[in-house]
Amino acid sequence: MTTSTEVSVTWAQALAWRMERHLLDPVGSESVPGVVRRLGAVLSMDESLAELAVRTRRTTSRRGELAKALADGTVIKAFAFRGAMHYLSPEDGGVYLALRSAGRQWELPSWVEYYRLAPADWPDFRAAVRDALSDGPLTVLELGEALTRRPAYRHLKPVFDEGAGTLIKPLTWQGDVSFGPPRDGQATFQRLDQNPRWRGLPDLDEAGPRAIAAYVRTYGPTTVDHVQYWLGEGLSAGRKRLGGWISTLGEQLVQVDVEGTTAYVLREDVNALQTAVPSEAVRFLPGHDQWVIGPGTKDTHVTPTSRRDLVTRKANPVIVGGVVCGTWVRRGEDLTVTWLDERQQPRAAIEQEAGRLARILGLDLHLELTS
């Protein structure tokens, strides 16, 4: 990795370049799977927010396309960053899951004691789960019924009766299962290896550099601390491992000075970053959008300190040139934008973005702008 600064840019340039990478300015024409792959992961704890996160990055979109992509396997859904559900690319998702599974949490003494599954029991347990799912997706209860017919797993019946969420997580981390399309409002799980687009879990030392390069490509210019936040804290990848993988990338990373902050981009992106023109684009993003979650809400260049609590609590951010300057909320057809920044409200741009949101949602929204 380079140790001397090769490029100097402003934060306005850096965020403008990142907005292009996020398909926010200009809004992109990528497919649903293309958007998910570009972002690396899309949080899916709230399906309406996940869908809006994808749709707001596309010039044309229709309701239900994210669910359709899950059903046809062009995206997958698994427990990933911070143990939460995320949409991932089947081509690249294994990279992140490889990092998440490296901690081997299921081997902790507390897990062994609670689930009565020793580390040596997991290969057979995983095979039994895959076998149970061979004929198609099952709900948690159905999966539990199939597994607990076997004497070795009869003791797990209460676990599955209560939802088995924690027990299933390592099965997604290890690439055995992913979420299937919901059935009658209930989550289902399916075998990942039956998806022809699934590439499996690469070797850890291959996955690490790939994950870092993907993060820098979309969230750069980024610092080592940001990499630690997203891949270390988010996927439990150890700091020592991350440091080694960063070193492995070597000359692929270029050191950038961003108004006194030392950050990194991929060498192939240096020219585009240097020529980036500061953006004045206004975008309405859903709560917990990757724009703010990827770098973390502690990144004051994206989320000023005074707005961090709101964004952390899932407020819908209004960004201007990449900076959180307000929030928006919709109640029926009433759209209220609360302006929180010192700069003058860009009313015309806010009205234009409100119109774009109305078209995405298929509603006749009535805008109220407050401060």
Salt bridges, closest charged atoms under 4 A:
GLU6 OE2 - ARG267 NH2 3.40
GLU30 OE2 - ARG38 NH2 3.49
ASP46 OD2 - LYS314 NZ 3.97
GLU47 OE2 - LYS77 NZ 3.07
GLU65 OE1 - ARG58 NH1 2.72
GLU65 OE2 - ARG62 NH2 3.61
ASP72 OD2 - LYS68 NZ 3.59
ASP92 OD2 - ARG37 NE 2.73
ASP92 OD1 - ARG210 NH2 3.77
GLU107 OE2 - ARG104 NH2 2.66
ASP131 OD2 - ARG150 NH2 2.90
GLU142 OE2 - ARG183 NH1 2.85
ASP161 OD2 - LYS157 NZ 2.86
ASP176 OD2 - ARG126 NE 2.54
ASP176 OD1 - ARG130 NH1 2.67
ASP193 OD2 - ARG191 NH2 2.80
GLU206 OE2 - ARG210 NH1 3.11
GLU233 OE1 - ARG82 NH2 3.43
GLU251 OE1 - ARG267 NH2 3.31
GLU268 OE2 - ARG217 NE 3.91
ASP289 OD2 - ARG57 NH2 2.72
ASP299 OD2 - HIS226 NE2 3.04
ASP299 OD1 - HIS301 ND1 3.34
GLU333 OE1 - HIS366 NE2 3.83
ASP341 OD1 - ARG307 NH1 2.97
ASP341 OD2 - ARG343 NE 2.73
GLU342 OE1 - ARG307 NH2 3.81
GLU351 OE2 - ARG347 NH1 3.98
GLU353 OE1 - ARG283 NH1 3.25
GLU353 OE1 - ARG356 NE 3.07
